[in-house]
Amino acid sequence: MNQDLTKGTPSGLIWRFCLPLFFGALVQQLYVLVDSLVAGRFIGEAALAAIGNAYQVTLLYQALAFGAAMGVSVVVSRRFGAGKCDEIRTAVSTSLIATVVLCLGLTLIGIVCENALLRLMRTPADVFLPSRQYLTLYTAGLLPMFCYQIVLGVFSAMGDAKTPAMFLSLSSLTNIALDLLLVIRFRLGVAGIAWATLICQLGSAFLALMVLRSRLRAFRSGDNAKMQRFSFPLLGEVLHIALPITLQQLIVSTGNVLIQANVNSFGSGVSAGYAASIKMNNLAIAALMAFDKGMAAFTAQNSSARKPDRIRAGRNAAILFSVSFGVAISFVLLGFRSQFLSLFLYSGSAEAMLVGKQFFRIVMPFYLFVSVKIACDGMLRGLGAMRELLIGTFADLLLRVICGFLFAAAWGAVGIWAAWPVGWVTGTALSLLFTERKLRLNR
């Protein structure tokens, strides 16, 4: 199932490689939606607000996992593109050992600090306890979640998009079934939703590791049978890529926590409406991130093979596909916004529904811009242009947070949503500028 992305028509490769990643990410996000749907319909509006509130903290963990996975993915892509398969197993083993150490520390810190994080976000009193309950169980599953993301990143690095899509689909559908069982049948409330996620993370990580172990045996021959289990030089290379990516994602997550704090200051009604609408937004963005991951793997392999012309062609194709999907998603969400929001706000207040509709109308037309940024960011990741990536992301989040507080002071909660297009347009312009500069330098 491995694929050499340095050969063949770039547009065709990008399409065939990214499409399974897109649908895999889409299915994966369905379980996130079902979490909120089940909470809103079968537990209550306060539970929906609690899950949405806790979700902003879990994004901090997901940022670290995404950074680690992308760091490993880029390093493996470079070895695969250069034909250095003997180093791939060492890179994977090194990364997994480092991940165990990292997750043990994160789990301890997360459980100790979760109350402080929730207070920092101005969590309303009526959703504080269920938010903490969800966070505790989620934090307990950090190790399998990290390992799962790293393994999927390795598959993508070797040009295999179908295996990650298969795992994401299986995990998500299982999670949905467990959500319904534990909440509706066993009436475990918010804890049932958290337990469903934890169980699926454990099962998915185990299965993914077994498949990867089998796949890596293909790289064992001769001296490679005595491969290093841990390599500090390779760990340093992974960290060189992973740390800036993680910092980028942490900037995003920290910005989201600050935005959530701003939202929470307007009460649980606004918080519930935001929780419903942000779920749909995150589903769309997560699905579009397939073009980021695909472009990163494509760029890393072709950069190692010294084929810069293919990188430009790949970037242009990724932008075209990403924008096409982004605009289509925008039209669907805007056209059926009432129906989508009603899934989560089944018995919610009129205020929550109004907030959700306002968010849709203001933010989603700008998917055109963020789709371009996603494709360009993938190219920058593949080239290791971490400084440029951080600048674009920081400018986007800084504007969204600062303008959100300023606009909210003048226009109320709607001002928070109005700040999103400002950040997205600025970040997109910077990403385009940086990719053009890199393409000129690599000629």
C-alpha positions as CSV (number, residue, x, y, z in Angstrom):
1,M,0.0,0.0,0.0
2,N,3.0,2.3,0.2
3,Q,3.3,4.8,-2.6
4,D,6.2,6.7,-4.1
5,L,4.9,10.3,-4.5
6,T,7.9,11.4,-6.5
7,K,6.6,9.7,-9.7
8,G,3.5,10.3,-11.7
9,T,1.3,13.4,-12.4
10,P,1.3,15.6,-9.3
11,S,-2.4,16.6,-9.6
12,G,-3.5,12.9,-10.0
13,L,-1.3,11.9,-7.0
14,I,-2.6,14.7,-4.8
15,W,-6.2,13.8,-5.7
16,R,-5.8,10.0,-5.1
17,F,-3.7,10.5,-2.0
18,C,-5.8,13.2,-0.3
19,L,-9.3,11.9,-1.1
20,P,-9.1,8.9,1.4
21,L,-7.6,11.2,4.0
22,F,-10.5,13.7,3.5
23,F,-13.2,11.1,3.9
24,G,-11.3,9.5,6.8
25,A,-11.1,12.8,8.6
26,L,-14.8,13.5,7.8
27,V,-15.9,10.2,9.4
28,Q,-13.5,10.8,12.4
29,Q,-15.2,14.1,13.0
30,L,-18.6,12.5,12.9
31,Y,-18.0,11.0,16.4
32,V,-17.2,14.4,17.7
33,L,-20.5,15.6,16.3
34,V,-22.3,12.6,17.8
35,D,-20.8,13.4,21.2
36,S,-22.5,16.8,21.1
37,L,-25.7,15.5,19.5
38,V,-26.1,12.8,22.1
39,A,-25.3,15.4,24.9
40,G,-27.7,18.0,23.6
41,R,-30.6,15.5,22.8
42,F,-30.4,13.0,25.6
43,I,-28.7,14.8,28.5
44,G,-29.4,18.5,28.1
45,E,-28.2,21.9,27.0
46,A,-25.8,22.1,30.0
47,A,-24.2,18.9,28.9
48,L,-23.7,20.2,25.4
49,A,-22.1,23.3,26.8
50,A,-19.9,21.2,29.1
51,I,-18.6,19.0,26.2
52,G,-18.0,22.1,24.1
53,N,-16.2,23.8,27.0
54,A,-14.0,20.8,27.7
55,Y,-13.3,20.3,24.0
56,Q,-11.3,23.5,23.9
57,V,-8.9,22.0,26.5
58,T,-8.7,18.7,24.7
59,L,-7.6,20.6,21.6
60,L,-4.4,21.5,23.6
61,Y,-3.6,17.8,23.8
62,Q,-4.6,17.2,20.2
63,A,-2.2,20.0,19.2
64,L,0.7,18.2,20.9
65,A,-0.3,14.9,19.3
66,F,-0.7,16.5,15.8
67,G,2.8,18.1,16.2
68,A,4.4,14.8,17.2
69,A,2.6,12.9,14.4
70,M,3.6,15.5,11.7
71,G,7.2,15.5,13.0
72,V,7.5,11.8,12.6
73,S,5.6,11.9,9.3
74,V,8.0,14.4,7.7
75,V,11.1,12.5,8.9
76,V,9.8,9.2,7.6
77,S,8.7,10.9,4.3
78,R,12.2,12.2,3.7
79,R,13.7,8.7,4.3
80,F,11.1,7.1,2.1
81,G,11.6,9.6,-0.7
82,A,15.4,9.2,-0.5
83,G,15.2,5.4,-0.4
84,K,16.6,5.2,3.2
85,C,14.2,2.6,4.4
86,D,16.7,1.2,7.0
87,E,16.2,4.4,9.1
88,I,12.4,4.3,9.0
89,R,12.1,1.6,11.7
90,T,14.6,3.4,13.9
91,A,12.7,6.7,13.6
92,V,9.3,5.0,14.4
93,S,10.8,3.2,17.5
94,T,12.5,6.3,18.7
95,S,9.3,8.4,18.4
96,L,7.1,5.9,20.2
97,I,9.6,5.6,23.2
98,A,9.7,9.4,23.5
99,T,5.9,9.5,23.2
100,V,5.5,7.2,26.2
101,V,7.6,9.4,28.4
102,L,5.9,12.6,27.2
103,C,2.4,11.2,27.8
104,L,3.1,10.0,31.3
105,G,4.1,13.6,32.2
106,L,1.2,15.2,30.3
107,T,-1.4,12.9,32.0
108,L,-0.1,13.8,35.5
109,I,0.0,17.5,34.7
110,G,-3.4,17.5,33.0
111,I,-5.2,15.9,35.9
112,V,-3.6,18.2,38.4
113,C,-4.2,21.4,36.4
114,E,-7.7,20.7,34.9
115,N,-9.5,22.8,37.5
116,A,-7.3,25.8,36.9
117,L,-7.8,25.5,33.2
118,L,-11.6,25.4,33.5
119,R,-11.6,28.4,35.8
120,L,-9.3,30.3,33.4
121,M,-11.9,29.8,30.7
122,R,-14.6,31.2,33.0
123,T,-16.6,28.0,32.9
124,P,-20.2,28.6,34.0
125,A,-21.0,27.0,37.4
126,D,-23.7,24.8,36.0
127,V,-21.3,23.1,33.5
128,F,-18.1,23.0,35.6
129,L,-18.5,19.5,37.1
130,P,-19.4,17.7,33.9
131,S,-16.6,19.5,32.1
132,R,-14.1,18.3,34.7
133,Q,-15.5,14.8,34.5
134,Y,-15.1,14.7,30.8
135,L,-11.6,16.1,30.9
136,T,-10.3,13.6,33.6
137,L,-11.3,10.6,31.5
138,Y,-10.0,12.2,28.2
139,T,-6.6,12.9,29.9
140,A,-6.4,9.3,31.0
141,G,-6.4,8.2,27.4
142,L,-3.6,10.5,26.1
143,L,-1.0,7.7,25.6
144,P,-3.1,5.6,23.2
145,M,-4.3,8.8,21.4
146,F,-0.8,10.0,20.8
147,C,0.4,6.6,19.6
148,Y,-2.6,6.2,17.3
149,Q,-1.9,9.6,15.7
150,I,1.8,8.9,15.2
151,V,1.1,5.5,13.6
152,L,-1.4,7.1,11.1
153,G,1.2,9.7,10.4
154,V,3.8,7.0,9.5
155,F,1.3,5.4,7.1
156,S,0.7,8.7,5.3
157,A,4.4,9.4,5.2
158,M,4.9,6.2,3.2
159,G,2.2,7.2,0.7
160,D,-0.5,5.1,2.2
161,A,-3.7,7.1,2.6
162,K,-6.1,4.1,2.6
163,T,-5.0,2.5,5.8
164,P,-5.4,5.7,7.9
165,A,-8.8,6.3,6.4
166,M,-9.8,2.7,7.2
167,F,-8.7,3.0,10.8
168,L,-10.4,6.5,11.2
169,S,-13.6,5.1,9.9
170,L,-13.6,2.0,12.1
171,S,-12.7,4.0,15.2
172,S,-15.3,6.7,14.6
173,L,-18.2,4.3,13.9
174,T,-17.3,2.3,17.0
175,N,-17.2,5.5,19.1
176,I,-20.6,6.5,17.8
177,A,-22.1,3.1,18.8
178,L,-20.6,3.3,22.3
179,D,-21.9,6.9,22.7
180,L,-25.4,5.7,22.1
181,L,-25.0,2.6,24.2
182,L,-23.4,4.2,27.3
183,V,-25.6,7.4,27.3
184,I,-29.0,6.1,26.2
185,R,-28.9,2.5,27.5
186,F,-26.8,2.9,30.6
187,R,-27.5,6.5,31.3
188,L,-23.9,7.5,32.2
189,G,-24.3,11.1,31.1
190,V,-21.3,13.1,30.1
191,A,-19.1,10.3,31.6
192,G,-20.5,7.9,29.1
193,I,-19.4,10.0,26.2
194,A,-15.9,10.3,27.7
195,W,-15.7,6.5,28.3
196,A,-16.6,5.9,24.7
197,T,-13.7,8.0,23.5
198,L,-11.3,6.4,25.9
199,I,-12.3,2.8,24.9
200,C,-12.0,3.6,21.2
201,Q,-8.6,5.2,21.7
202,L,-7.2,2.1,23.4
203,G,-8.6,-0.3,20.8
204,S,-7.5,1.8,17.8
205,A,-4.0,2.4,19.1
206,F,-3.5,-1.4,19.7
207,L,-4.7,-2.4,16.2
208,A,-2.8,0.4,14.5
209,L,0.4,-0.6,16.2
210,M,0.0,-4.2,15.2
211,V,-0.5,-3.3,11.6
212,L,2.4,-1.0,11.6
213,R,4.6,-3.6,13.1
214,S,3.8,-6.0,10.4
215,R,4.3,-3.3,7.7
216,L,7.8,-2.4,9.0
217,R,9.0,-5.9,8.7
218,A,9.3,-5.3,5.0
219,F,12.2,-2.9,5.7
220,R,14.1,-5.6,7.7
221,S,17.0,-7.2,5.8
222,G,20.6,-8.0,6.6
223,D,22.1,-5.4,9.0
224,N,18.8,-3.8,9.3
225,A,17.6,-6.6,11.6
226,K,19.8,-5.1,14.3
227,M,18.2,-1.6,14.0
228,Q,18.6,0.9,16.8
229,R,15.6,1.1,19.1
230,F,16.4,4.6,20.1
231,S,18.5,7.3,18.2
232,F,19.1,10.7,19.6
233,P,20.0,12.2,16.2
234,L,16.7,11.0,14.7
235,L,14.8,12.2,17.8
236,G,16.5,15.6,17.3
237,E,15.4,15.7,13.7
238,V,11.8,14.7,14.7
239,L,11.8,17.4,17.4
240,H,13.1,20.0,14.9
241,I,10.0,19.5,12.9
242,A,7.6,18.6,15.7
243,L,8.3,21.4,18.1
244,P,7.4,24.3,15.8
245,I,4.4,22.4,14.5
246,T,3.3,21.8,18.1
247,L,3.9,25.4,19.0
248,Q,1.8,26.4,16.0
249,Q,-1.0,24.1,17.1
250,L,-0.7,25.3,20.7
251,I,-1.1,28.8,19.5
252,V,-4.3,27.8,17.8
253,S,-5.5,25.9,20.9
254,T,-4.6,28.7,23.3
255,G,-6.4,31.2,21.0
256,N,-9.4,28.9,21.1
257,V,-9.3,28.7,24.9
258,L,-9.2,32.6,25.0
259,I,-12.1,32.8,22.5
260,Q,-14.0,30.2,24.6
261,A,-13.4,32.4,27.7
262,N,-14.8,35.4,25.8
263,V,-17.8,33.4,24.7
264,N,-18.4,32.0,28.3
265,S,-18.6,35.6,29.6
266,F,-22.0,35.9,27.8
267,G,-23.6,33.0,29.6
268,S,-24.5,29.3,29.0
269,G,-27.0,30.1,26.2
270,V,-24.3,31.7,24.0
271,S,-21.9,29.0,25.1
272,A,-24.3,26.3,23.9
273,G,-24.9,28.0,20.6
274,Y,-21.2,28.4,20.0
275,A,-20.5,24.8,21.0
276,A,-23.0,23.6,18.4
277,S,-21.7,25.8,15.6
278,I,-18.0,25.3,16.3
279,K,-18.5,21.5,16.1
280,M,-19.7,21.9,12.5
281,N,-16.8,24.4,11.8
282,N,-14.2,22.0,13.2
283,L,-15.6,19.1,11.2
284,A,-15.1,21.1,8.0
285,I,-11.7,22.3,8.9
286,A,-10.5,18.9,10.1
287,A,-11.7,17.3,6.8
288,L,-9.9,20.0,4.8
289,M,-6.7,19.3,6.8
290,A,-6.4,16.2,4.6
291,F,-4.9,18.5,1.9
292,D,-2.4,19.9,4.5
293,K,-1.3,16.3,5.4
294,G,-1.3,15.2,1.8
295,M,0.7,18.2,0.6
296,A,3.2,17.8,3.5
297,A,3.9,14.2,2.6
298,F,4.1,15.0,-1.2
299,T,6.4,18.0,-0.5
300,A,8.7,16.1,1.8
301,Q,9.2,13.1,-0.5
302,N,9.8,15.4,-3.6
303,S,12.1,17.7,-1.7
304,S,14.3,14.7,-0.7
305,A,14.3,13.5,-4.3
306,R,15.3,17.0,-5.4
307,K,12.2,17.7,-7.6
308,P,11.2,21.3,-6.9
309,D,9.1,21.7,-10.0
310,R,6.8,18.9,-8.8
311,I,6.3,20.8,-5.5
312,R,4.9,23.8,-7.3
313,A,2.6,21.7,-9.4
314,G,1.5,19.8,-6.3
315,R,0.8,23.0,-4.4
316,N,-1.4,24.4,-7.1
317,A,-3.3,21.2,-7.4
318,A,-3.8,21.0,-3.6
319,I,-5.1,24.6,-3.6
320,L,-7.6,23.8,-6.3
321,F,-8.9,20.7,-4.6
322,S,-9.0,22.2,-1.2
323,V,-10.8,25.3,-2.4
324,S,-13.4,23.2,-4.3
325,F,-14.2,21.1,-1.2
326,G,-14.1,24.2,1.1
327,V,-16.6,26.1,-1.0
328,A,-18.9,23.1,-1.4
329,I,-18.9,22.5,2.4
330,S,-19.6,26.2,3.0
331,F,-22.7,26.1,0.7
332,V,-24.0,23.0,2.4
333,L,-23.5,24.3,5.9
334,L,-25.1,27.7,5.1
335,G,-28.0,26.2,3.2
336,F,-28.9,23.8,6.0
337,R,-27.7,25.7,9.0
338,S,-31.0,25.4,10.9
339,Q,-31.2,21.7,10.4
340,F,-27.6,21.2,11.5
341,L,-28.0,23.3,14.6
342,S,-31.2,21.6,15.5
343,L,-29.4,18.3,15.8
344,F,-27.6,19.7,18.8
345,L,-30.0,22.2,20.1
346,Y,-33.0,19.9,20.1
347,S,-34.5,21.5,23.3
348,G,-32.2,24.5,23.4
349,S,-33.1,28.1,23.9
350,A,-33.9,30.6,21.2
351,E,-30.7,32.4,22.2
352,A,-28.5,29.4,21.5
353,M,-30.1,28.9,18.0
354,L,-29.6,32.6,17.1
355,V,-26.0,32.5,18.2
356,G,-25.3,29.4,16.0
357,K,-27.0,31.0,12.9
358,Q,-25.0,34.2,13.4
359,F,-21.7,32.2,13.5
360,F,-22.6,30.3,10.3
361,R,-23.5,33.4,8.4
362,I,-20.4,35.3,9.4
363,V,-17.6,32.7,9.4
364,M,-18.4,30.0,6.8
365,P,-18.3,32.2,3.6
366,F,-14.6,32.6,4.3
367,Y,-13.8,28.9,3.9
368,L,-12.6,30.0,0.4
369,F,-9.6,31.7,2.1
370,V,-8.8,29.2,4.8
371,S,-8.9,26.4,2.2
372,V,-6.0,28.1,0.4
373,K,-4.1,28.5,3.6
374,I,-4.4,24.9,4.5
375,A,-2.9,23.7,1.2
376,C,0.0,26.2,1.5
377,D,0.7,25.3,5.1
378,G,1.1,21.7,4.0
379,M,3.8,22.7,1.6
380,L,5.6,24.7,4.3
381,R,5.5,21.7,6.7
382,G,6.9,19.4,4.0
383,L,9.8,21.8,3.4
384,G,10.4,22.3,7.1
385,A,9.7,26.1,6.9
386,M,8.6,26.2,10.5
387,R,9.3,29.9,11.1
388,E,7.0,31.0,8.2
389,L,4.3,28.6,9.4
390,L,4.4,30.0,12.9
391,I,4.2,33.6,11.7
392,G,1.1,32.9,9.6
393,T,-0.6,31.0,12.4
394,F,0.3,33.5,15.1
395,A,-1.0,36.4,13.0
396,D,-4.3,34.6,12.3
397,L,-4.9,33.7,16.0
398,L,-3.7,37.0,17.4
399,L,-6.1,39.0,15.2
400,R,-9.0,36.6,16.0
401,V,-8.4,36.9,19.8
402,I,-7.7,40.7,20.0
403,C,-10.3,41.7,17.5
404,G,-12.8,39.3,19.2
405,F,-12.5,41.1,22.5
406,L,-12.5,44.5,20.9
407,F,-15.5,43.8,18.6
408,A,-17.4,42.0,21.5
409,A,-17.1,45.2,23.6
410,A,-18.9,47.1,20.9
411,W,-21.3,44.6,19.3
412,G,-21.7,41.8,21.9
413,A,-21.2,38.1,21.1
414,V,-21.6,38.7,17.4
415,G,-18.3,40.6,17.5
416,I,-16.4,37.5,18.4
417,W,-17.6,35.8,15.2
418,A,-16.8,38.9,13.1
419,A,-13.1,38.6,14.1
420,W,-12.6,35.2,12.5
421,P,-12.6,36.5,8.8
422,V,-10.0,39.1,9.8
423,G,-7.6,36.5,11.0
424,W,-8.3,34.0,8.2
425,V,-7.7,36.5,5.4
426,T,-4.5,37.8,6.9
427,G,-3.1,34.3,7.6
428,T,-4.0,33.2,4.0
429,A,-2.2,36.1,2.5
430,L,0.9,35.4,4.5
431,S,0.9,31.7,3.7
432,L,0.6,32.4,-0.1
433,L,3.5,34.9,0.2
434,F,5.7,32.4,2.0
435,T,5.1,29.5,-0.3
436,E,5.9,31.7,-3.4
437,R,9.1,32.8,-1.8
438,K,10.1,29.2,-1.0
439,L,9.3,28.1,-4.5
440,R,11.5,30.8,-6.0
441,L,14.4,29.9,-3.7
442,N,14.1,26.1,-4.5
443,R,14.3,26.6,-8.3
